[in-house]
Every structure is written in C-alpha cells, then in structure tokens.
Amino acid sequence: MRPDPAAVAGQWVASTGELLGMGPIRRSELLAGHVASGSRRSILEGLEEDYQRLAERLPIPAGELRLVEVPLTVSATEVDDRAEIRVWSVVVFGAEQLGAPHVGWRTCRLRLVWEGGGWKLASFTSTDGPTPITGDALPADWAEFVAVASWRPVVGGLS
C-alpha cells in the first residue's frame, strides 16, 4: 500500500527549517533520496537560490536563523503515479539578534511522482498567504520562541 501523498507533502513542508539548517553537502545527500531523478538539479538549485536570497536580507548569517514551519491544511489530487498537493502553513522564524520572532503564512504547491517505490518531489513552489487576521497579543521574546521551537514536530521532517 502506497503512503498518502498528502502526508508526504506535509513532511516536506514541515522539514523547511531542517533543510535550512543543513549544510550544502547534507542537503544534497538528503535530496538525492527524496527528489525525483529528473528534478534533483532544479530543486537543489531552487533551494540554494532561496537560501542565498534569505542570507542577503538578514543582518546575521543565515545559519543562525531558527525556522519552524507547520502545515495547517492540505488539498491533494492523485492520478495514477502523480499527485498535486497544496499545503497552507504558518512559518515562525527568528534569531536572538533579531529580537521577537516573525510570523509568515504561505501556500506551497508540490508535485509528487511515484518513483523507485516511493513518492518523490518533482516540483515545489510557494506563494505568500493567505494571511489570517492575527490577534493583538504581544509577540513572544526570543527565549520563549527557542523553548517552543525545540519541541518535537507533530509532522516529522525528512530524515
């Protein structure tokens, strides 16, 4: 029985912070096992470009950034050996030097293909939002964020 492609997509989205924290060699090795053979180069290049864009906007090294992404809803269409998935998630990120963590919302679109006995990522894009109205609570400080960010994710990342 094949795993649910929506669950696999949720794991991809939940592993964003884990991928960010990896060095380029480890990231490349992980992708070799989880990305469709014809898509590895483009997915790896896309991740590296995203990492560089992020690093350019930060006043600190990107490796110091802590990021947690939590999938909230998922929509999946599966036909034969292909699946189109949309995942809406909340992203919380920050670093001690940046003060209070930041919150963002995004919708990821993933295309998975059945290859080599498992669902493999064939493409990945994301767009901002939709962003719900947030409450008027004060933002957490860095220590509170670090404590909660170290909890085990409900949806595990890729290992």
Contacts in CASP RR format, 6 or more apart in sequence:
PFRMAT RR
TARGET T0000
AUTHOR 0000-0000-0000
METHOD contacts of the structure
MODEL  1
MRPDPAAVAGQWVASTGELLGMGPIRRSELLAGHVASGSRRSILEGLEED
YQRLAERLPIPAGELRLVEVPLTVSATEVDDRAEIRVWSVVVFGAEQLGA
PHVGWRTCRLRLVWEGGGWKLASFTSTDGPTPITGDALPADWAEFVAVAS
WRPVVGGLS
2 114 0 8 1.000
2 118 0 8 1.000
2 119 0 8 1.000
3 118 0 8 1.000
3 119 0 8 1.000
4 76 0 8 1.000
5 76 0 8 1.000
5 78 0 8 1.000
5 83 0 8 1.000
5 85 0 8 1.000
5 112 0 8 1.000
5 119 0 8 1.000
6 74 0 8 1.000
6 75 0 8 1.000
6 76 0 8 1.000
6 83 0 8 1.000
6 85 0 8 1.000
8 112 0 8 1.000
8 119 0 8 1.000
9 74 0 8 1.000
9 76 0 8 1.000
9 83 0 8 1.000
9 85 0 8 1.000
9 87 0 8 1.000
9 108 0 8 1.000
9 110 0 8 1.000
9 112 0 8 1.000
10 71 0 8 1.000
10 74 0 8 1.000
10 85 0 8 1.000
10 87 0 8 1.000
10 155 0 8 1.000
11 155 0 8 1.000
11 156 0 8 1.000
11 157 0 8 1.000
11 158 0 8 1.000
12 34 0 8 1.000
12 108 0 8 1.000
12 110 0 8 1.000
12 121 0 8 1.000
12 124 0 8 1.000
12 157 0 8 1.000
12 158 0 8 1.000
13 69 0 8 1.000
13 71 0 8 1.000
13 87 0 8 1.000
13 89 0 8 1.000
13 108 0 8 1.000
13 110 0 8 1.000
13 155 0 8 1.000
14 69 0 8 1.000
14 70 0 8 1.000
14 71 0 8 1.000
14 153 0 8 1.000
14 155 0 8 1.000
14 156 0 8 1.000
14 157 0 8 1.000
15 156 0 8 1.000
15 157 0 8 1.000
15 158 0 8 1.000
16 67 0 8 1.000
16 69 0 8 1.000
16 91 0 8 1.000
17 67 0 8 1.000
17 68 0 8 1.000
17 69 0 8 1.000
18 157 0 8 1.000
18 158 0 8 1.000
19 27 0 8 1.000
19 30 0 8 1.000
19 47 0 8 1.000
19 158 0 8 1.000
20 51 0 8 1.000
20 54 0 8 1.000
20 62 0 8 1.000
20 63 0 8 1.000
20 65 0 8 1.000
20 67 0 8 1.000
21 63 0 8 1.000
22 30 0 8 1.000
24 48 0 8 1.000
27 44 0 8 1.000
27 47 0 8 1.000
28 44 0 8 1.000
30 158 0 8 1.000
31 40 0 8 1.000
31 43 0 8 1.000
31 44 0 8 1.000
31 47 0 8 1.000
32 40 0 8 1.000
33 120 0 8 1.000
34 120 0 8 1.000
34 121 0 8 1.000
34 158 0 8 1.000
35 43 0 8 1.000
35 44 0 8 1.000
35 120 0 8 1.000
35 121 0 8 1.000
35 122 0 8 1.000
36 113 0 8 1.000
36 115 0 8 1.000
36 120 0 8 1.000
36 121 0 8 1.000
36 122 0 8 1.000
37 115 0 8 1.000
37 120 0 8 1.000
38 122 0 8 1.000
39 120 0 8 1.000
39 121 0 8 1.000
39 122 0 8 1.000
39 123 0 8 1.000
42 123 0 8 1.000
43 121 0 8 1.000
43 123 0 8 1.000
43 124 0 8 1.000
51 62 0 8 1.000
54 62 0 8 1.000
54 65 0 8 1.000
55 61 0 8 1.000
55 62 0 8 1.000
58 65 0 8 1.000
58 95 0 8 1.000
58 98 0 8 1.000
59 97 0 8 1.000
59 98 0 8 1.000
60 95 0 8 1.000
60 97 0 8 1.000
60 98 0 8 1.000
64 95 0 8 1.000
64 96 0 8 1.000
64 97 0 8 1.000
65 93 0 8 1.000
65 94 0 8 1.000
65 95 0 8 1.000
66 93 0 8 1.000
66 94 0 8 1.000
66 95 0 8 1.000
66 101 0 8 1.000
66 145 0 8 1.000
66 146 0 8 1.000
66 149 0 8 1.000
67 91 0 8 1.000
67 92 0 8 1.000
67 93 0 8 1.000
67 94 0 8 1.000
68 91 0 8 1.000
68 92 0 8 1.000
68 93 0 8 1.000
68 149 0 8 1.000
68 153 0 8 1.000
69 89 0 8 1.000
69 90 0 8 1.000
69 91 0 8 1.000
69 92 0 8 1.000
70 89 0 8 1.000
70 90 0 8 1.000
70 91 0 8 1.000
70 92 0 8 1.000
70 153 0 8 1.000
70 154 0 8 1.000
70 155 0 8 1.000
71 87 0 8 1.000
71 88 0 8 1.000
71 89 0 8 1.000
71 155 0 8 1.000
72 88 0 8 1.000
72 89 0 8 1.000
72 90 0 8 1.000
73 87 0 8 1.000
73 88 0 8 1.000
74 85 0 8 1.000
74 86 0 8 1.000
74 87 0 8 1.000
74 88 0 8 1.000
75 85 0 8 1.000
75 86 0 8 1.000
76 83 0 8 1.000
76 84 0 8 1.000
76 85 0 8 1.000
76 86 0 8 1.000
77 83 0 8 1.000
77 84 0 8 1.000
77 85 0 8 1.000
81 113 0 8 1.000
81 114 0 8 1.000
81 115 0 8 1.000
82 111 0 8 1.000
82 112 0 8 1.000
82 113 0 8 1.000
82 114 0 8 1.000
82 122 0 8 1.000
83 111 0 8 1.000
83 112 0 8 1.000
83 113 0 8 1.000
83 119 0 8 1.000
84 109 0 8 1.000
84 110 0 8 1.000
84 111 0 8 1.000
85 109 0 8 1.000
85 110 0 8 1.000
85 111 0 8 1.000
85 112 0 8 1.000
86 107 0 8 1.000
86 108 0 8 1.000
86 109 0 8 1.000
86 110 0 8 1.000
87 107 0 8 1.000
87 108 0 8 1.000
87 110 0 8 1.000
88 105 0 8 1.000
88 106 0 8 1.000
88 107 0 8 1.000
88 129 0 8 1.000
88 130 0 8 1.000
89 105 0 8 1.000
89 106 0 8 1.000
89 107 0 8 1.000
89 108 0 8 1.000
90 103 0 8 1.000
90 104 0 8 1.000
90 105 0 8 1.000
91 103 0 8 1.000
91 104 0 8 1.000
91 105 0 8 1.000
91 106 0 8 1.000
92 101 0 8 1.000
92 102 0 8 1.000
92 103 0 8 1.000
92 104 0 8 1.000
92 145 0 8 1.000
92 149 0 8 1.000
93 101 0 8 1.000
93 102 0 8 1.000
94 101 0 8 1.000
94 102 0 8 1.000
94 142 0 8 1.000
94 145 0 8 1.000
95 142 0 8 1.000
96 142 0 8 1.000
96 146 0 8 1.000
99 141 0 8 1.000
99 142 0 8 1.000
100 139 0 8 1.000
100 140 0 8 1.000
100 141 0 8 1.000
100 142 0 8 1.000
100 145 0 8 1.000
101 139 0 8 1.000
101 140 0 8 1.000
101 142 0 8 1.000
101 145 0 8 1.000
103 134 0 8 1.000
104 128 0 8 1.000
104 129 0 8 1.000
104 131 0 8 1.000
105 128 0 8 1.000
105 129 0 8 1.000
105 130 0 8 1.000
105 131 0 8 1.000
105 132 0 8 1.000
106 126 0 8 1.000
106 127 0 8 1.000
106 128 0 8 1.000
106 129 0 8 1.000
107 126 0 8 1.000
107 127 0 8 1.000
107 129 0 8 1.000
107 130 0 8 1.000
108 124 0 8 1.000
108 125 0 8 1.000
108 126 0 8 1.000
109 123 0 8 1.000
109 124 0 8 1.000
109 125 0 8 1.000
109 126 0 8 1.000
109 127 0 8 1.000
110 121 0 8 1.000
110 123 0 8 1.000
110 124 0 8 1.000
111 121 0 8 1.000
111 122 0 8 1.000
111 123 0 8 1.000
111 124 0 8 1.000
112 119 0 8 1.000
112 120 0 8 1.000
112 121 0 8 1.000
112 122 0 8 1.000
113 119 0 8 1.000
113 120 0 8 1.000
113 122 0 8 1.000
114 120 0 8 1.000
140 148 0 8 1.000
END
